[in-house]
Amino acid sequence: MTERTEHPLSGFWVPTQLERLYYGPNSVQKHLLSCLPSSSSKAFVITGSSLASKTTLIRQVEELLTSKHHAGTFSNIKQHAPVAQLDEASDAVGKDSSIDTIISIGGGSPIDSAKAISYRVHEKSKKFLYHITIPTTLSAAECTMIAGFTNADGQKTMVVAPELVPQVVIYDSVFGKETPQKLWLSTGIRALDHAVELLYHPYATEVPARSLVLTAIEQLFTNLPKYKADPKDEDIITGLQLASFASLYPIGTNVKGGLGLSHGMGYALGSPYGIPHGITSCITLASVVRLKAQNPEDAAQLARALPFIGQSRSGDDKKDAIKMGDAIEHLVNDLGLETRLSEYNVGKDQVPVVAKSATRTDSGPLFESVSKIVESKL
């Protein structure tokens, strides 16, 4: 069931199945074992090669679990979760019927892969795996019931079920400190993308959705520059992890469909051209906000964010929404994240391809607007 929230005091929100949220330094060490669903649980770890080979974090988790609870680790999940690695990881999990828990460690790709594996397990056994996630970026994949992965043809595919939302999220600043700075910052813009698009989403509730995302916007604008100046400050890292959570958790499970145009453009640009989703948000969000400013309803919501980033409202929603778009662009530039599509070999011939994929049409005002945005980013 969905209900459009046309009035701030009329709405409908369904929470996810999240059971626990831990945050702060050493949260994994303190709480991981107590999060297992039973004293005899067997857990399989899903992660990427960088975390497994360049840090000691995965080994620490394996040692915490001990042989009693650790059923195996798959550490070859790549950007955009290619289906070949997903198939391989699914096969590894499927060989052990005693596995009841999956632990994802990393960014959106390991988290989405773990969700997809749980979905596949359910298709065979009618049971979903208990999912504990330890995010190491700000992508907020841990907050949704969507699992995205990339087919062999490079196109993004998704499976959706409320049961795919992880039961436990552990934000540990010790793990966050190991994330490369540019990846952390760019996924912070991804979190900002979530917050902004949820702010003007027609089915977003006033509480908790818009109230929380306004807080997320404030914290992201405040703490991303601080993180750039000092990427090892664990208080700043934790603050950004909580802002990431606030940017997307309040979507709940009743909102159907995509978040908005910036996300649609991100999917059109992401896996087909090998562009990380944090970077796609750096490319698209400010321009989409300025486009949304042309719509009075969207402009009114966007204008609400200005006081949260230290700017005053003028009373002209359109001008204020455009001002918000400009502020986002300045933030991206100040963080050193300005990116051109030509850096990823996206040429002018791809403009209509991207616009068609993002808008699901090949003509009309929206197609033309998106085409202009893409062309301006070449």
C-alpha positions as CSV (number, residue, x, y, z in Angstrom):
1,M,0.0,0.0,0.0
2,T,1.2,3.5,-0.8
3,E,-0.3,6.8,0.0
4,R,0.8,10.1,-1.5
5,T,1.5,12.7,1.2
6,E,0.0,15.8,-0.2
7,H,-0.5,17.4,3.2
8,P,2.2,17.4,6.0
9,L,-0.3,16.2,8.6
10,S,-1.6,13.2,6.5
11,G,0.6,10.3,5.7
12,F,1.5,6.6,6.0
13,W,4.8,5.0,7.0
14,V,5.8,1.4,7.5
15,P,9.1,0.8,9.3
16,T,11.6,-1.8,8.1
17,Q,12.5,-5.0,9.9
18,L,15.6,-3.5,11.4
19,E,16.0,-4.8,14.9
20,R,19.2,-3.2,16.2
21,L,21.5,-0.3,15.3
22,Y,24.9,0.0,17.1
23,Y,27.3,2.9,16.5
24,G,30.5,4.1,17.9
25,P,34.2,3.0,18.2
26,N,34.7,-0.8,18.5
27,S,31.0,-1.5,18.1
28,V,31.9,-4.7,16.1
29,Q,34.1,-6.0,18.9
30,K,31.5,-5.2,21.5
31,H,28.3,-6.4,19.9
32,L,28.8,-8.7,16.9
33,L,28.5,-12.0,18.7
34,S,25.4,-10.9,20.7
35,C,23.8,-10.1,17.4
36,L,23.8,-13.6,16.1
37,P,20.3,-15.0,16.0
38,S,21.2,-18.1,18.1
39,S,24.1,-19.6,20.1
40,S,24.6,-22.1,17.3
41,S,24.4,-19.8,14.4
42,K,26.7,-20.2,11.4
43,A,27.6,-17.0,9.6
44,F,29.0,-16.4,6.1
45,V,31.0,-13.2,5.4
46,I,30.6,-11.2,2.2
47,T,33.1,-8.5,1.4
48,G,35.4,-7.0,-1.2
49,S,39.0,-7.8,-2.0
50,S,40.4,-4.4,-0.8
51,L,39.0,-4.8,2.7
52,A,40.2,-8.4,2.8
53,S,43.7,-7.9,1.4
54,K,44.6,-4.3,2.5
55,T,43.2,-4.2,6.0
56,T,43.0,-6.6,9.0
57,L,39.2,-5.9,9.4
58,I,37.9,-9.1,7.9
59,R,40.4,-11.3,9.8
60,Q,39.3,-9.5,13.0
61,V,35.6,-10.4,12.3
62,E,36.6,-14.0,11.5
63,E,38.5,-14.3,14.7
64,L,35.6,-12.9,16.7
65,L,33.3,-15.5,15.2
66,T,35.7,-18.3,15.7
67,S,35.2,-21.7,14.0
68,K,32.0,-22.1,16.0
69,H,30.2,-19.4,14.1
70,H,32.3,-18.7,11.0
71,A,31.1,-20.8,8.0
72,G,33.3,-19.1,5.4
73,T,34.2,-15.8,3.6
74,F,33.8,-14.6,0.1
75,S,36.0,-11.6,-0.6
76,N,35.7,-11.0,-4.3
77,I,32.6,-8.7,-4.6
78,K,33.4,-6.0,-7.1
79,Q,32.0,-2.5,-7.9
80,H,28.3,-2.6,-8.9
81,A,28.1,-6.3,-7.7
82,P,28.6,-8.2,-11.1
83,V,26.4,-11.2,-11.4
84,A,29.4,-13.6,-12.0
85,Q,30.8,-12.9,-8.5
86,L,27.3,-13.0,-7.0
87,D,26.7,-16.4,-8.6
88,E,30.0,-17.6,-7.1
89,A,29.2,-16.3,-3.6
90,S,25.7,-17.8,-3.8
91,D,27.1,-21.2,-4.7
92,A,29.4,-21.0,-1.7
93,V,26.6,-20.2,0.7
94,G,24.3,-22.8,-0.9
95,K,26.8,-25.7,-0.2
96,D,26.3,-25.4,3.6
97,S,22.7,-25.8,4.8
98,S,23.8,-24.9,8.4
99,I,24.3,-21.2,7.4
100,D,21.6,-19.1,8.9
101,T,23.3,-15.7,8.9
102,I,25.1,-13.5,6.4
103,I,27.5,-10.7,7.4
104,S,28.2,-8.0,4.9
105,I,31.2,-5.8,5.3
106,G,31.9,-2.9,3.0
107,G,30.0,-0.5,0.8
108,G,26.9,-0.9,-1.4
109,S,28.1,-3.8,-3.5
110,P,28.8,-6.3,-0.7
111,I,25.7,-5.2,1.2
112,D,23.5,-5.6,-1.9
113,S,25.2,-8.9,-2.8
114,A,24.4,-10.2,0.7
115,K,20.8,-9.2,0.2
116,A,20.6,-10.9,-3.2
117,I,22.1,-14.1,-1.8
118,S,19.5,-14.1,0.9
119,Y,16.8,-13.6,-1.8
120,R,18.2,-16.6,-3.7
121,V,18.4,-18.7,-0.6
122,H,14.7,-17.9,0.0
123,E,13.8,-18.9,-3.5
124,K,15.1,-22.4,-2.7
125,S,14.4,-22.9,1.0
126,K,11.6,-20.3,1.7
127,K,13.8,-18.9,4.4
128,F,15.7,-15.6,4.3
129,L,19.1,-15.4,5.9
130,Y,19.6,-13.2,9.0
131,H,21.6,-10.2,7.8
132,I,24.1,-8.4,9.9
133,T,25.9,-5.5,8.1
134,I,29.0,-3.5,8.9
135,P,29.0,-0.6,6.4
136,T,32.4,1.0,5.5
137,T,31.0,3.7,3.3
138,L,28.1,6.2,3.4
139,S,26.1,4.7,0.6
140,A,23.3,3.6,3.0
141,A,22.5,0.4,1.1
142,E,21.9,-1.1,4.6
143,C,18.7,0.9,4.9
144,T,16.7,-0.5,1.9
145,M,14.9,-3.6,0.9
146,I,16.4,-3.4,-2.6
147,A,19.3,-5.6,-3.8
148,G,21.0,-4.3,-7.0
149,F,23.5,-6.2,-9.1
150,T,24.8,-6.0,-12.6
151,N,24.0,-8.5,-15.3
152,A,26.5,-9.8,-17.8
153,D,25.3,-7.1,-20.3
154,G,26.2,-4.3,-17.9
155,Q,22.7,-3.4,-17.0
156,K,21.5,-3.1,-13.4
157,T,19.0,-5.6,-12.1
158,M,17.1,-5.4,-8.8
159,V,15.2,-7.7,-6.5
160,V,13.0,-6.2,-3.9
161,A,11.5,-7.6,-0.7
162,P,10.9,-6.2,2.8
163,E,12.7,-9.2,4.2
164,L,16.0,-8.0,2.5
165,V,16.5,-5.1,4.9
166,P,19.3,-6.2,7.3
167,Q,18.2,-7.0,10.8
168,V,21.3,-5.5,12.4
169,V,23.4,-2.5,11.4
170,I,26.8,-1.9,13.1
171,Y,28.4,1.5,12.4
172,D,32.0,1.2,13.7
173,S,34.3,4.2,13.3
174,V,37.3,1.9,13.5
175,F,36.1,0.3,10.3
176,G,35.2,3.6,8.7
177,K,38.8,4.9,9.3
178,E,40.1,2.3,6.8
179,T,38.0,3.6,3.9
180,P,39.9,5.6,1.2
181,Q,39.1,9.3,1.7
182,K,37.7,9.9,-1.8
183,L,35.4,6.9,-1.5
184,W,34.1,8.1,1.9
185,L,33.5,11.6,0.6
186,S,31.8,10.6,-2.6
187,T,29.5,8.2,-0.9
188,G,28.7,11.1,1.5
189,I,27.4,12.9,-1.5
190,R,25.4,9.8,-2.3
191,A,23.9,10.0,1.1
192,L,23.1,13.7,0.4
193,D,21.4,12.5,-2.8
194,H,19.2,10.1,-0.8
195,A,18.3,12.9,1.6
196,V,17.5,15.5,-1.0
197,E,15.5,13.2,-3.2
198,L,13.5,11.8,-0.3
199,L,12.8,15.4,0.8
200,Y,10.7,15.9,-2.4
201,H,9.5,12.4,-2.9
202,P,5.7,12.4,-3.3
203,Y,5.3,9.5,-0.9
204,A,7.7,10.6,1.8
205,T,6.1,11.2,5.1
206,E,6.6,14.4,7.1
207,V,7.7,12.2,10.1
208,P,10.0,10.5,10.2
209,A,11.1,10.9,6.6
210,R,11.4,14.7,5.9
211,S,12.3,15.5,9.5
212,L,15.2,13.1,9.5
213,V,16.5,13.9,6.1
214,L,16.7,17.6,6.9
215,T,18.9,16.6,9.8
216,A,20.9,14.4,7.5
217,I,21.4,17.3,5.1
218,E,22.6,19.5,7.9
219,Q,25.1,16.9,9.2
220,L,26.4,16.1,5.8
221,F,27.1,19.7,4.9
222,T,28.7,20.3,8.3
223,N,30.8,17.1,8.7
224,L,32.0,16.2,5.2
225,P,34.3,19.3,5.0
226,K,35.5,18.4,8.6
227,Y,36.2,14.9,7.5
228,K,38.2,16.1,4.5
229,A,40.3,18.1,6.9
230,D,40.8,15.3,9.4
231,P,39.8,11.8,8.0
232,K,40.8,10.0,11.1
233,D,38.5,11.8,13.6
234,E,36.3,9.0,14.8
235,D,33.6,11.4,16.2
236,I,33.2,12.9,12.7
237,I,33.2,9.5,11.1
238,T,30.4,8.3,13.5
239,G,28.4,11.5,12.9
240,L,28.6,10.9,9.1
241,Q,27.5,7.3,9.5
242,L,24.5,8.4,11.5
243,A,23.7,11.1,8.8
244,S,23.9,8.4,6.2
245,F,21.4,6.3,8.1
246,A,19.1,9.3,8.5
247,S,19.3,10.0,4.8
248,L,17.6,6.7,3.8
249,Y,16.2,4.7,6.7
250,P,13.0,6.8,7.0
251,I,11.9,5.7,3.5
252,G,10.4,2.7,5.2
253,T,8.9,-0.1,3.2
254,N,5.7,1.5,1.9
255,V,7.4,3.7,-0.7
256,K,7.6,2.0,-4.1
257,G,9.7,2.8,-7.1
258,G,12.9,4.8,-7.4
259,L,13.9,7.7,-5.2
260,G,14.0,10.3,-8.0
261,L,15.6,11.6,-11.1
262,S,19.2,12.0,-9.8
263,H,19.1,8.3,-8.8
264,G,17.6,7.3,-12.1
265,M,20.5,9.2,-13.9
266,G,22.9,7.5,-11.5
267,Y,21.8,4.1,-12.5
268,A,22.0,5.0,-16.2
269,L,25.5,6.2,-15.7
270,G,26.8,3.8,-13.1
271,S,27.3,0.2,-14.1
272,P,27.1,0.8,-17.9
273,Y,30.1,3.1,-17.8
274,G,31.9,1.8,-14.6
275,I,31.2,5.0,-12.6
276,P,30.9,4.6,-8.9
277,H,27.5,5.6,-7.5
278,G,29.0,8.2,-5.2
279,I,30.6,9.8,-8.2
280,T,27.3,9.7,-10.2
281,S,25.7,11.7,-7.4
282,C,28.5,14.2,-7.6
283,I,27.7,14.6,-11.3
284,T,23.9,14.7,-11.2
285,L,22.5,16.0,-8.0
286,A,23.1,19.7,-8.2
287,S,21.7,19.9,-11.8
288,V,18.7,17.8,-10.9
289,V,17.9,20.1,-8.0
290,R,18.0,23.1,-10.2
291,L,15.7,21.3,-12.6
292,K,13.3,20.4,-9.8
293,A,13.2,24.0,-8.8
294,Q,11.0,24.6,-11.8
295,N,8.2,22.6,-10.2
296,P,6.5,24.5,-7.4
297,E,5.8,21.5,-5.1
298,D,9.4,20.3,-5.4
299,A,10.8,23.8,-5.0
300,A,8.8,24.3,-1.8
301,Q,10.4,21.1,-0.2
302,L,13.9,22.0,-1.4
303,A,13.6,25.5,0.0
304,R,13.1,24.0,3.5
305,A,16.7,22.8,3.5
306,L,18.3,26.2,3.3
307,P,18.3,27.0,7.0
308,F,19.8,23.6,7.7
309,I,22.9,24.5,5.6
310,G,23.3,28.0,7.2
311,Q,21.4,30.0,4.6
312,S,18.3,32.1,4.8
313,R,15.1,31.6,2.9
314,S,14.0,34.5,0.7
315,G,10.4,33.5,0.4
316,D,10.7,32.7,-3.3
317,D,10.7,28.9,-3.3
318,K,12.1,28.7,-6.9
319,K,15.0,31.0,-6.2
320,D,15.7,29.2,-2.9
321,A,15.6,25.7,-4.5
322,I,18.1,26.9,-7.1
323,K,20.2,28.3,-4.3
324,M,20.1,24.8,-2.8
325,G,21.4,23.3,-6.0
326,D,24.2,25.9,-6.1
327,A,25.2,25.0,-2.5
328,I,25.4,21.3,-3.4
329,E,27.6,22.1,-6.4
330,H,29.9,24.2,-4.2
331,L,30.1,21.4,-1.6
332,V,31.1,18.9,-4.3
333,N,33.7,21.2,-5.6
334,D,35.1,22.1,-2.2
335,L,35.4,18.4,-1.4
336,G,37.5,18.0,-4.6
337,L,34.9,15.8,-6.2
338,E,34.0,17.7,-9.4
339,T,33.9,15.1,-12.1
340,R,33.4,15.2,-15.9
341,L,31.8,12.3,-17.8
342,S,34.7,12.4,-20.3
343,E,36.9,11.0,-17.5
344,Y,34.9,7.8,-17.9
345,N,35.0,7.9,-21.7
346,V,31.3,9.0,-21.9
347,G,31.1,10.8,-25.3
348,K,28.5,13.0,-26.9
349,D,27.1,10.0,-28.7
350,Q,26.0,8.5,-25.3
351,V,23.9,11.5,-24.3
352,P,20.6,10.1,-25.8
353,V,21.4,6.7,-24.5
354,V,21.8,7.9,-21.0
355,A,18.8,10.2,-21.2
356,K,16.6,7.3,-22.5
357,S,17.8,5.0,-19.8
358,A,17.2,7.6,-17.1
359,T,13.8,8.8,-18.3
360,R,12.5,5.6,-20.0
361,T,11.5,7.6,-22.9
362,D,13.2,8.9,-26.1
363,S,11.5,12.3,-26.4
364,G,9.6,15.0,-24.5
365,P,10.5,17.7,-22.1
366,L,12.1,15.5,-19.4
367,F,14.2,13.6,-22.0
368,E,15.4,17.0,-23.4
369,S,16.2,18.3,-19.9
370,V,18.2,15.3,-18.9
371,S,20.0,15.3,-22.2
372,K,21.1,18.9,-21.5
373,I,22.3,18.0,-18.1
374,V,24.3,15.0,-19.4
375,E,25.8,17.1,-22.2
376,S,26.8,19.8,-19.7
377,K,28.8,17.2,-17.8
378,L,30.8,15.8,-20.6
